[in-house]
Amino acid sequence: MAKIKAFKAVIYNQEKVKDLSRVVCPPYDVISSQKQDYYHELSPRNFIHIILGRDIPGEDKYQRAAQYFKEWLKEGVFTQDEHPAIYFYSQQYSLMGEKKTRVGFISLLHLGEKDSSALRHEHTRREAKEDRLKLIKKVKANLSPIFAVFQDKKRMMQRIYQRHIEGKEPFIEVVDDDKVVHKVWRLDSPEAISAMQAGMREEDVFIADGHHRFEVACAYRDEMKRKLEKVTGDEDFNYLLTYFTTADSRGLSILPIHRLLKFKERIDPYGFEEKLKDYFDVEEFKDKTRFFFLMNKGGRSEHVLGVYQQRKYRLLRLKNVKILNKVMSDKPDAYRTLDVSMLNAIVFKEILGFSPENNPDITYSPNAEELIERVDSDDSCLVFFLNPVRMQQIIAVALKGERMPAKSTYFYPKLLSGLLVNKFG
């Protein structure tokens, strides 16, 4: 059951900021160090100055972010809506030559008792949570929405969208660096908001992106509750800025996150392949197109992984599903049958003998070409390729109370940061 709430969004004042594309940015956790420099130089008002400020000796970047936020409100760079609203948000994009549109809405999500408002599917990292907690304590706002999925059993969102939004002009429209078109509309009809609140009370909510921000919001709430003598449960720190979309949306794209592994010493490719053959049928390819075609095809009916090393591609087909039951006997089927679980348990732990959790020798990226180039220039690296996780698998794992390994999913396109902010009272 999800309890949602309308809110008065803080937005960029388009009378003062004429080109929104210069001030918005991706979520903090997908911005590379090179892109950090790019967005910092793009505009002194770019939102990155708040969500991912530079480390400057002798300065508190979290306090600096809070100062920017306060000053931009005072100067009118930011403005706050007068009336509470729920905000519909569409993203038009192309993926592998296919044009798609994803529609959702942004509101506040009540965190619930014992963090029960949303089901989670991924493990989180302590360092990232500490960073975001310092930021929220200084700025006192939800700066970027988390990304949540629900099943919309009665097609509530579609009906509200068609009745109140479709065909109307958005008040925000911006094209990002990936040519994704982002559009935002206000829905401030009390009747429509009540209908959405009633519909969401019947829904389970699954976090797609933003696990760290969700857990940080819960930690901040707990800290605030300890400071106050009386708590009603409706204070602003009990809510989290959240984007919702439906699980069966044709615009919901999930990309795989591949793993580049850097060895401290050069690995023997022949000895490694012999160990792989204990668990997998191994087929070698030199043609990249055919390799990825067969990997994608195989992923529909069997458990497959891909490996790239020394300009050769290897397709790994699991010999027997009973192997998964043996190496992950303490996990439910929903977890054991994930390809990323198979990679971690068999390849990383059983064959290579190390734990992938918080391992600095692993680089994660949805960009296969980028990782292939890195391997070609460094023979101490190899890449493991994965097929994308399906939404049904994410839901199944979450319903079992399990968490997928970190960096299991990459939802595309990402939500822009800087479109809507939830400022605490």
Backbone hydrogen bonds, N-H to C=O, Kabsch-Sander energy under -0.5 kcal/mol:
donor,donor_aa,acceptor,acceptor_aa,energy
2,A,200,M,-1.7
4,I,2,A,-0.6
5,K,108,L,-1.9
7,F,85,A,-2.2
9,A,7,F,-0.9
10,V,421,V,-2.7
11,I,9,A,-0.5
11,I,79,T,-3.0
13,N,77,V,-3.0
14,Q,12,Y,-0.8
16,K,13,N,-1.4
17,V,13,N,-2.9
18,K,16,K,-0.8
20,L,18,K,-0.7
22,R,19,D,-1.6
23,V,20,L,-1.7
24,V,20,L,-1.6
25,C,417,S,-1.8
30,V,27,P,-1.7
31,I,28,Y,-1.1
32,S,30,V,-0.7
36,Q,32,S,-2.2
37,D,33,S,-1.5
38,Y,34,Q,-1.8
39,Y,35,K,-2.7
40,H,36,Q,-2.3
41,E,37,D,-2.0
42,L,38,Y,-1.3
43,S,39,Y,-1.0
46,N,43,S,-1.6
47,F,23,V,-3.2
49,H,46,N,-1.9
50,I,47,F,-1.7
51,I,47,F,-2.1
52,L,48,I,-2.4
56,I,54,R,-0.7
59,E,56,I,-2.3
61,K,59,E,-0.8
64,R,60,D,-2.4
65,A,61,K,-1.8
66,A,62,Y,-2.0
67,Q,63,Q,-2.1
68,Y,64,R,-2.4
69,F,65,A,-2.4
70,K,66,A,-2.3
71,E,67,Q,-2.8
72,W,68,Y,-3.0
73,L,69,F,-1.6
74,K,70,K,-2.1
75,E,71,E,-2.9
76,G,72,W,-0.6
76,G,73,L,-0.6
77,V,72,W,-1.6
78,F,72,W,-2.2
79,T,11,I,-2.7
81,D,9,A,-2.6
85,A,7,F,-2.3
86,I,187,L,-2.4
87,Y,106,I,-2.4
88,F,86,I,-0.6
88,F,185,W,-1.5
89,Y,104,G,-2.7
90,S,183,K,-2.4
91,Q,102,R,-2.2
92,Q,181,V,-2.3
93,Y,91,Q,-0.5
93,Y,100,K,-2.6
95,L,98,E,-2.5
98,E,95,L,-1.7
100,K,93,Y,-3.4
102,R,91,Q,-2.4
104,G,89,Y,-2.1
105,F,244,F,-2.0
106,I,87,Y,-3.2
107,S,242,T,-2.2
108,L,5,K,-2.7
109,L,240,L,-2.6
110,H,3,K,-3.1
111,L,238,N,-3.1
115,D,112,G,-0.8
116,S,113,E,-0.7
117,S,111,L,-1.5
119,L,205,V,-3.4
123,H,404,M,-1.6
129,K,125,R,-1.6
130,E,126,R,-2.4
131,D,127,E,-2.0
132,R,128,A,-2.1
133,L,129,K,-2.3
134,K,130,E,-1.9
135,L,131,D,-1.5
136,I,132,R,-2.4
137,K,133,L,-1.9
138,K,134,K,-1.1
139,V,135,L,-2.8
140,K,136,I,-2.0
142,N,422,N,-2.7
143,L,141,A,-0.8
146,I,241,L,-2.1
147,F,209,D,-3.1
148,A,146,I,-0.6
148,A,243,Y,-3.3
149,V,206,F,-3.0
150,F,245,T,-2.0
151,Q,204,D,-0.5
155,R,152,D,-1.9
159,R,155,R,-1.9
160,I,156,M,-2.4
161,Y,157,M,-2.6
162,Q,158,Q,-2.5
163,R,159,R,-2.0
164,H,160,I,-2.7
165,I,160,I,-0.5
165,I,161,Y,-2.1
166,E,161,Y,-2.7
168,K,165,I,-2.4
171,F,184,V,-2.0
172,I,184,V,-1.4
174,V,182,H,-2.2
176,D,180,V,-2.2
179,K,176,D,-1.9
181,V,92,Q,-2.5
182,H,174,V,-3.2
182,H,180,V,-0.6
183,K,90,S,-2.4
184,V,172,I,-2.2
185,W,88,F,-2.4
187,L,86,I,-1.9
193,I,189,S,-2.7
194,S,190,P,-2.4
195,A,191,E,-1.9
196,M,192,A,-2.1
197,Q,193,I,-2.5
198,A,194,S,-2.4
199,G,195,A,-2.1
200,M,196,M,-2.4
201,R,197,Q,-1.2
202,E,199,G,-1.2
203,E,200,M,-1.7
206,F,149,V,-2.9
207,I,119,L,-2.6
208,A,147,F,-3.2
209,D,147,F,-1.4
214,F,210,G,-2.4
215,E,211,H,-2.3
216,V,212,H,-2.3
217,A,213,R,-2.4
218,C,214,F,-1.9
219,A,215,E,-2.0
220,Y,216,V,-2.8
221,R,217,A,-2.3
222,D,218,C,-2.3
223,E,219,A,-2.1
224,M,220,Y,-2.5
225,K,221,R,-2.5
226,R,222,D,-1.6
227,K,223,E,-0.9
227,K,224,M,-0.5
228,L,224,M,-1.0
238,N,235,E,-2.2
239,Y,236,D,-1.6
240,L,109,L,-1.8
242,T,107,S,-2.9
243,Y,146,I,-3.1
244,F,105,F,-3.1
245,T,148,A,-1.7
246,T,103,V,-0.5
247,A,150,F,-2.2
249,S,246,T,-1.3
252,L,249,S,-1.4
253,S,251,G,-0.9
253,S,412,Y,-1.0
255,L,253,S,-0.5
255,L,410,Y,-3.3
258,H,256,P,-0.6
258,H,365,S,-2.5
259,R,384,F,-2.3
260,L,363,T,-2.9
261,L,259,R,-0.5
261,L,382,L,-2.9
262,K,260,L,-0.5
262,K,361,D,-2.4
263,F,261,L,-0.6
263,F,380,S,-3.2
272,F,268,D,-2.2
273,E,269,P,-1.9
274,E,270,Y,-2.0
275,K,271,G,-1.6
276,L,272,F,-2.0
277,K,273,E,-1.8
278,D,275,K,-1.2
279,Y,276,L,-1.8
280,F,276,L,-2.7
281,D,317,R,-3.0
282,V,280,F,-0.6
283,E,315,L,-2.1
285,F,313,Y,-3.3
288,K,286,K,-0.7
291,F,287,D,-2.0
292,F,288,K,-2.5
293,F,289,T,-2.0
294,L,290,R,-2.6
295,M,291,F,-2.3
296,N,292,F,-2.3
297,K,293,F,-2.3
298,G,294,L,-2.7
299,G,295,M,-1.8
300,R,297,K,-1.3
301,S,298,G,-1.6
302,E,298,G,-2.2
304,V,302,E,-0.7
305,L,316,L,-1.9
306,G,385,F,-2.0
307,V,314,R,-2.2
308,Y,383,V,-2.2
309,Q,312,K,-2.1
312,K,309,Q,-1.4
313,Y,285,F,-2.8
314,R,307,V,-2.8
315,L,283,E,-3.1
316,L,305,L,-3.0
316,L,314,R,-0.6
317,R,281,D,-2.5
317,R,315,L,-0.6
318,L,303,H,-2.4
318,L,316,L,-0.5
319,K,279,Y,-2.6
323,I,320,N,-1.9
324,L,321,V,-0.8
325,N,321,V,-1.2
326,K,322,K,-1.7
327,V,323,I,-2.4
328,M,324,L,-1.8
329,S,326,K,-0.8
331,K,328,M,-1.9
335,Y,332,P,-1.0
336,R,332,P,-2.5
337,T,333,D,-2.3
338,L,335,Y,-1.6
342,M,338,L,-2.0
343,L,339,D,-2.5
344,N,340,V,-2.1
345,A,341,S,-2.9
346,I,342,M,-2.5
347,V,342,M,-0.9
347,V,343,L,-0.6
348,F,343,L,-2.4
349,K,344,N,-2.0
350,E,345,A,-1.4
351,I,346,I,-2.2
352,L,347,V,-2.3
354,F,348,F,-2.3
359,N,356,P,-1.6
362,I,359,N,-1.6
363,T,260,L,-2.6
365,S,258,H,-1.8
368,A,366,P,-1.1
371,L,367,N,-1.4
372,I,368,A,-2.3
373,E,369,E,-2.1
374,R,370,E,-1.4
375,V,371,L,-2.0
376,D,372,I,-2.2
377,S,373,E,-1.1
378,D,375,V,-1.1
381,C,378,D,-1.6
382,L,261,L,-1.7
383,V,308,Y,-2.0
384,F,259,R,-3.0
385,F,306,G,-2.8
385,F,383,V,-0.5
393,Q,390,R,-0.7
394,I,390,R,-1.8
395,I,391,M,-2.3
396,A,392,Q,-2.1
397,V,393,Q,-2.4
398,A,394,I,-2.3
399,L,395,I,-2.6
400,K,396,A,-1.0
401,G,398,A,-1.7
402,E,397,V,-2.1
404,M,121,H,-7.5
410,Y,255,L,-1.1
412,Y,253,S,-2.7
417,S,25,C,-3.5
418,G,143,L,-0.6
419,L,416,L,-0.5
421,V,10,V,-1.7
422,N,142,N,-2.3
423,K,421,V,-0.8
424,F,140,K,-2.0
